[in-house]
């Protein structure tokens, strides 16, 4: 079993910053890609940012230049630093990981953390 637990969400003013964290835990697993998705009310879940084990990153156009994804492989942790936040960034943010365990690949998801950008 592999669990992903997000933290760092909350209420932020427009123009403010927020740092999300996600920790993967379990036994006998390894992680390749990790990333962050988000889902706003009435919207489809969309990819915000992703990062490979080697550090190659991708960002959605909507957050490019305002978001930075990083990871600490030793801690099985991925971070999402968001700056210059806008009301349209309001969503539930979900951590994602591509996990290998017992020679099989799985998509692991966290339960989400709410980010609200409002004055």
Backbone torsions as a table, in degrees:
resi	resn	phi	psi	omega
1	UNK	NA	140.3	177.2
2	UNK	-128.8	130.0	178.7
3	UNK	-117.7	140.7	173.5
4	UNK	-115.0	128.8	-178.5
5	UNK	-125.4	120.0	179.4
6	UNK	-92.4	155.4	173.7
7	UNK	-154.2	163.2	175.4
8	UNK	106.3	-4.7	179.0
9	UNK	-73.5	170.2	179.3
10	UNK	154.3	-166.4	-178.6
11	UNK	-91.9	129.0	-179.7
12	UNK	-134.0	143.6	176.6
13	UNK	-76.2	150.3	174.1
14	UNK	-53.7	137.1	-176.3
15	UNK	87.4	-8.2	-179.8
16	UNK	-83.2	-174.6	-177.0
17	UNK	-128.3	156.7	177.5
18	UNK	-151.8	143.7	179.6
19	UNK	-121.4	117.7	177.8
20	UNK	-98.3	145.2	177.9
21	UNK	-127.5	150.3	176.9
22	UNK	-142.7	125.7	-179.4
23	UNK	-114.5	128.7	175.3
24	UNK	-96.6	134.3	179.9
25	UNK	-136.9	158.5	-179.2
26	UNK	151.3	-153.9	-179.3
27	UNK	-138.7	146.7	172.9
28	UNK	50.3	53.8	177.6
29	UNK	-137.7	161.0	172.6
30	UNK	-136.6	155.7	-176.2
31	UNK	-123.2	132.3	172.3
32	UNK	-95.3	-95.1	-178.5
33	UNK	-79.8	149.4	170.9
34	UNK	-133.9	159.3	-179.7
35	UNK	-169.4	178.3	177.9
36	UNK	-126.4	131.2	171.4
37	UNK	-114.6	163.2	174.3
38	UNK	-143.1	154.6	179.5
39	UNK	-141.7	118.2	175.9
40	UNK	-92.5	158.1	179.0
41	UNK	-54.4	130.1	179.5
42	UNK	75.7	5.1	-177.7
43	UNK	-115.0	161.0	174.6
44	UNK	-78.3	151.9	174.6
45	UNK	-67.8	132.9	-176.9
46	UNK	-129.4	150.6	177.3
47	UNK	-74.5	129.9	175.9
48	UNK	-95.8	-50.7	-178.1
49	UNK	-159.9	152.4	176.6
50	UNK	-140.8	158.8	-179.8
51	UNK	-148.5	134.9	176.5
52	UNK	-83.2	171.6	178.4
53	UNK	-60.7	-32.5	179.9
54	UNK	-82.5	-5.1	175.1
55	UNK	101.5	4.9	176.0
56	UNK	-73.3	132.4	-173.0
57	UNK	-120.1	155.0	171.4
58	UNK	-136.9	146.1	-179.5
59	UNK	-133.8	145.8	169.9
60	UNK	-66.1	146.9	-179.9
61	UNK	-58.2	-31.5	-176.3
62	UNK	-68.0	-20.0	-178.3
63	UNK	-119.4	-3.7	-177.8
64	UNK	-59.2	130.3	-177.0
65	UNK	91.3	-14.6	-179.6
66	UNK	-116.0	-16.6	-176.8
67	UNK	-121.6	146.4	176.5
68	UNK	-134.3	121.7	176.4
69	UNK	-101.5	139.9	179.1
70	UNK	-147.4	167.0	179.9
71	UNK	-148.0	154.4	174.1
72	UNK	-120.0	100.6	-174.6
73	UNK	-63.7	-34.4	179.8
74	UNK	-65.1	-29.0	-179.8
75	UNK	-101.1	1.5	-176.6
76	UNK	51.1	45.3	-174.6
77	UNK	-126.4	139.3	174.2
78	UNK	-122.3	143.9	-177.9
79	UNK	-122.7	152.7	171.2
80	UNK	-132.3	108.9	175.5
81	UNK	-93.5	122.4	-179.7
82	UNK	-119.8	128.8	-180.0
83	UNK	-121.8	165.8	179.4
84	UNK	48.2	49.5	-174.4
85	UNK	-66.1	145.5	-179.7
86	UNK	-119.4	156.1	176.8
87	UNK	-54.5	-33.2	180.0
88	UNK	-70.9	-7.4	172.7
89	UNK	-79.8	-8.2	179.8
90	UNK	-61.5	124.1	-177.6
91	UNK	-176.8	170.3	166.5
92	UNK	-87.8	126.3	-178.0
93	UNK	-102.2	129.3	-176.3
94	UNK	-115.7	133.2	174.1
95	UNK	-83.0	143.4	-179.1
96	UNK	-133.5	145.2	174.5
97	UNK	-146.5	139.9	170.5
98	UNK	-91.2	114.0	-169.5
99	UNK	-113.8	136.9	170.6
100	UNK	-109.9	124.4	178.4
101	UNK	-145.5	129.1	-177.9
102	UNK	52.6	43.4	175.4
103	UNK	67.4	16.1	176.1
104	UNK	-123.7	147.4	178.4
105	UNK	-97.6	138.1	178.6
106	UNK	-133.6	152.4	169.6
107	UNK	-95.6	117.2	179.6
108	UNK	-104.7	138.4	-178.1
109	UNK	-128.4	140.6	169.5
110	UNK	-80.6	173.5	-178.6
111	UNK	-86.7	-6.8	174.1
112	UNK	98.2	151.6	174.6
113	UNK	-135.4	134.3	-175.5
114	UNK	-80.0	129.7	171.3
115	UNK	-117.0	121.7	179.3
116	UNK	-120.9	122.7	179.5
117	UNK	-109.6	109.3	-175.3
118	UNK	-158.3	148.7	175.3
119	UNK	-91.8	NA	NA
